[in-house]
């Protein structure tokens, strides 16, 4: 079988002939055990235009006296059935820091959230995405405590650095120290901690550590994971004297994971989370059939933000014209906001540095925060905008009507939902939340500004009030999601062509005539009325098209220019 052949080849590449073959035999036993205990092997892999993912914490909505996962289940069932097909529950395991991304025990549900039974009940109604936070583990985990005590097998699960090697080439996502000193039974050790002193990197040069993680990923699939998100996967393999990012060994590990899931849990898809420049991000598709099934489209959030702040669609259109997928088996995971900030690194090479620096300055002017990264030369550069996406689209120096602000926010999501790929919508975006500056101030963590937890009572009161911001935003995004679901042109693996319609309009032709028809997606990205002269090859039967959003007919008579009101979205069925 091709998957098994790939598996052996990559294991030999990582560990040599003898250890590679021995590890492959052990992996085979993991796969066989998973196949015998599979619960969801019959689930369909098909994605279509009706698919969209909600990104949320397990305790995003809370009700006194009820496990938060049960509250989330009831809320999603009542309000989101038919709008989203899946739920990405951000890390729901016991943890010690970073809002879940410092995992103490990969195999347990945090009792403060609920139980595996609660996860599986949510799985009855929605596809689920689990996080695989496998670059690092909590310093409070049993694994790392075993390392400190010198206990097998954990004494080789982590990376100790001796002497004073040159680490200046190592790419840093944070400004914190790369190494942290710990007292162990064997004496003091300098241990690799890419993200924080509480997040200790695993040593994948030890095949036993890889086997442990593969077993956990198969366990997630048996617990109902349709998507497994590989968090911070680009940093996985460490090799002194290199940048320790995007290494060939990292790609080999991803291919191994892909092959193991293909054999042991064929219903599960891998989604890579690599907040890096776009060209580097694309490498995680592999050959289009052997690495990630989806990749986070990290360039999209800051590029859409720039587009709507400047009323200029030209950089976005140019970028969209060169988007291509290596096969029909893979696609993008399109998002605008998440539990993290808006990454700036993916814009490098798309926008000039001055434009990126301006995004950072504007964020600060709008009450947001900016996180920085350390460069090899010792300097720092803006890495991430920490601001709620709704706030990021405000006009800080203008007193504008709220309706115009909502229209601009809706326009951003219309662009996201029109592009080829699977859309993911963050909870706070779907419900029009504002930034939580107090949370960032009290916690001392910039990312907390977009991580506020809500009470079910408060949220439902606002959703029942047609004049409330959350109700108005939810209504707009509901309309977009339903329109997208109604037409096969928006299927995640479909065709798209970005058209040149000038600075004011982002224009995208989705679908193919032989696949059920095409939709022309037009988005005015400015606060002024836009007039569009469409290319002559864009035609509609009988000279008219139906707008999926309004239901109105649009005249396509030859020579007639189309008009779009400020921030208007028009999805025209051709």
C-alpha positions, 0 to 999 in steps of 0.5 A, spaced: 500 500 500 502 506 498 501 509 505 505 504 508 511 504 503 511 512 504 511 510 512 517 506 511 521 510 507 520 516 511 521 513 518 528 510 515 529 517 513 528 520 520 531 514 524 536 510 519 534 503 516 534 499 523 531 503 527 526 506 522 524 498 520 523 497 527 519 503 528 514 502 522 513 495 525 510 498 531 506 503 527 503 497 524 501 495 531 498 502 532 494 502 526 491 495 527 489 496 534 486 503 531 482 499 526 479 494 531 476 500 535 474 505 530 467 508 531 467 513 526 470 510 520 464 510 516 463 518 516 464 521 509 470 525 507 466 529 502 466 537 503 461 541 500 458 549 500 454 547 506 460 546 510 463 551 515 466 551 521 465 555 528 472 556 532 470 556 539 473 555 546 469 549 550 467 554 555 465 560 550 458 560 553 457 558 560 451 557 564 451 556 572 451 549 574 452 546 567 458 543 564 460 548 559 461 543 553 453 541 555 452 549 554 455 549 548 452 543 545 445 546 546 447 553 544 450 551 537 444 546 536 439 551 537 442 557 533 447 554 529 444 548 526 444 549 518 449 555 519 455 551 520 457 544 519 462 543 524 465 546 531 473 547 532 473 546 540 480 549 542 484 545 546 479 542 551 484 538 555 487 539 562 492 545 561 497 549 565 497 556 561 496 559 554 489 558 555 489 551 553 495 550 549 500 548 554 497 541 555 498 537 561 494 530 559 493 529 551 488 524 553 483 527 558 478 532 557 478 538 562 473 536 568 472 544 568 469 543 561 466 536 561 467 529 559 468 525 553 461 523 553 459 531 552 464 531 546 461 525 543 454 528 544 456 534 540 459 530 535 452 527 533 450 534 530 456 537 528 463 535 525 469 536 530 476 539 530 481 537 535 487 540 536 494 536 536 498 541 540 504 536 539 510 541 538 510 541 546 507 539 552 506 542 559 512 543 564 507 540 569 505 534 565 507 527 567 511 526 561 516 532 563 516 531 571 518 524 569 524 527 565 526 531 571 526 525 575 530 521 570 525 516 569 524 512 562 522 513 557 521 520 559 528 522 560 529 522 552 522 525 550 525 532 551 531 536 548 537 538 552 542 543 549 549 542 552 555 547 551 554 554 548 552 552 541 550 558 536 542 558 536 542 565 532 539 562 526 533 559 529 527 562 527 523 565 533 515 566 534 516 570 540 521 574 544 522 569 550 528 565 551 529 559 547 532 555 552 529 554 559 534 551 565 531 546 569 533 542 575 533 535 574 536 529 577 542 529 573 543 536 574 541 542 571 539 542 564 538 547 558 531 545 555 528 547 548 522 551 550 520 555 543 514 558 546 514 559 553 518 556 559 511 552 561 511 549 554 517 544 553 518 542 546 518 534 544 524 530 542 522 527 535 529 525 534 526 519 539 522 514 535 518 513 542 516 520 542 513 519 535 510 513 537 506 516 543 504 522 539 501 517 533 497 513 538 494 519 541 492 522 534 489 515 533 485 516 539 483 523 537 480 520 531 476 514 535 473 519 539 470 523 533 475 528 530 474 529 523 479 534 523 486 534 527 489 541 527 497 540 527 498 546 532 505 550 530 507 544 526 512 548 522 517 548 528 517 540 530 524 538 528 530 541 531 537 541 528 542 545 531 545 549 526 539 550 522 533 555 522 529 549 526 523 551 521 520 547 515 525 542 516 525 536 511 524 532 517 518 536 519 515 534 513 517 527 513 513 527 520 507 530 517 507 525 511 508 519 517 501 522 520 498 522 514 499 515 512 497 513 519 491 516 519 489 514 512 490 507 514 488 507 521 482 513 521 481 514 514 475 519 516 480 524 519 483 530 515 489 534 517 489 541 518 496 545 518 497 551 522 503 555 520 503 562 521 508 564 516 509 567 509 504 564 504 509 561 499 512 557 505 505 555 508 503 552 501 509 547 502 504 543 507 500 541 502 506 536 500 505 533 493 497 535 494 496 528 497 501 526 502 501 532 507 495 536 510 488 536 507 487 543 509 492 549 511 490 555 514 490 561 509 494 566 514 495 571 509 487 572 508 486 576 515 491 581 514 490 582 507 482 583 507 484 588 513 488 592 509 483 592 503 477 595 507 482 600 511 484 603 504 478 601 500 483 598 495 482 591 492 488 591 488 493 587 492 487 582 494 485 581 487 493 580 485 494 575 490 487 571 489 489 571 482 495 566 483 492 562 488 492 555 486 491 548 489 496 542 488 490 537 487 483 536 488 484 533 494 486 539 498 484 546 500 485 552 504 482 553 511 479 560 510 478 565 516 479 572 518 479 571 526 481 566 531 483 565 538 490 568 536 491 575 533 492 577 526 499 575 524 503 579 519 508 575 517 504 572 512 504 578 508 511 579 507 512 579 500 505 581 498 505 588 501 511 592 502 514 593 509 511 600 510 504 598 509 505 592 514 508 597 519 502 601 518 497 596 520 501 595 526 500 603 528 493 603 526 492 597 531 495 601 536 491 607 534 484 603 535 486 601 542 489 594 540 495 591 542 501 589 537 506 583 539 513 582 536 518 577 534 525 577 535 529 577 529 536 573 528 540 580 528 537 581 535 532 586 532 524 586 533 519 586 528 511 586 529 509 579 528 501 579 530 496 584 531 492 583 538 485 586 536 478 584 535 476 584 528 470 588 528 474 593 532 480 593 527 475 595 521 473 601 525 475 608 523 478 611 529 478 618 527 471 618 524 464 618 527 461 614 522 454 610 523 454 603 526 451 601 520 456 603 516 461 599 520 457 593 520 457 593 513 464 593 512 465 587 517 460 584 513 464 585 507 470 582 510 466 576 511 463 576 504 470 576 501 472 570 506 466 566 504 467 567 497 474 564 496 475 557 495 476 553 501 473 551 507 471 557 511 472 558 519 468 563 523 471 565 530 465 565 535 466 573 537 466 574 529 459 571 528 456 574 534 459 581 533 463 582 539 468 588 541 475 587 544 476 585 551 481 590 553 480 589 560 482 582 560 488 583 556 490 588 561 489 584 567 492 577 565 498 581 561 497 577 555 495 581 549 491 575 546 486 575 551 483 581 548 479 577 543 478 571 548 472 573 553 467 568 555 460 570 555 454 568 559 448 564 556 443 569 558 447 575 556 448 572 549 441 570 548 438 577 551 442 580 545 441 575 540 433 576 541 434 584 541 434 586 533 437 593 535 443 590 539 450 589 535 450 582 536 444 581 533 445 585 527 452 582 526 449 575 526 443 576 522 448 579 516 453 573 517 447 568 517 445 571 510 451 570 507 452 563 510 445 561 508 447 564 501 453 560 500 450 553 502 445 554 497 449 554 491 454 548 489 459 553 486 462 555 493 464 548 494 471 548 497 475 544 492 472 548 486 474 553 481 475 560 482 478 566 477 479 573 480 477 578 475 480 585 475 475 590 476 479 596 479 481 598 486 474 599 489 471 592 487 474 585 489 471 580 483 471 573 483 468 568 479 466 561 482 464 555 480 464 552 473 458 551 468 459 544 467 459 543 475 452 546 476 453 553 474 457 559 476 457 565 481 460 572 480 462 575 487 462 582 487 464 586 493 465 594 494 471 595 498 470 602 499 465 607 502 463 610 495 459 607 490 462 603 485 461 602 478 463 596 474 464 594 467 465 587 467 469 583 462 465 581 455 466 574 457 462 574 463 455 573 461 448 571 464 442 567 460 437 572 457 441 578 459 440 577 467 442 574 473 439 573 480 443 575 486 443 570 491 443 575 497 437 579 495 433 575 490 433 581 485 435 580 478 441 584 475 441 587 468 447 584 464 445 588 458 451 589 453 455 595 455 451 596 461 455 598 467 453 595 474 453 599 480 454 597 488 453 601 494 458 602 499 460 595 502 455 592 498 456 584 496 452 582 490 453 574 489 450 573 482 448 566 479 450 566 472 
